C-alpha cells in the first residue's frame, strides 16, 4: 500500500503533477502528531482508507485513537473509507471531545 501512495517531493515542479491534500489535526490528534496541519502529496488520489493507513504508519501514536476518530473530507463527515480524496481536498481528524 505504501508504495502506491509514495509521497512525492515538495518542489513546485512535482506539485504540478501530484495530488495535494491538506490534513488538519484537532485536540488529542494534534497533540500526538505535534502539529495542527500539514500538506501531503500523492501520485494518485488516495481513498480515505489509504490515507488512514499512511497516517497511522507515519504517526504510530495515532493508532490508539483510531477507534474513536471521526474523519471529515471538505467539512463533511465521512463513514465510507473507500471514498476517493480529490486534489485540493481538506481532511480533518476529529477525536472525541469531552467536557462539561
Buried (B, 14 or more C-beta within 10 A) or exposed (E): EEEEBEBBEEEEEEBEEBBBBBBBBBBBBBEBBEEEEEEBBBBEBBBBBBBBBBBBEEBEEBEEBEEEBEBBBEEEEBEEEEBBBEEEBBBBBBBEEEEE
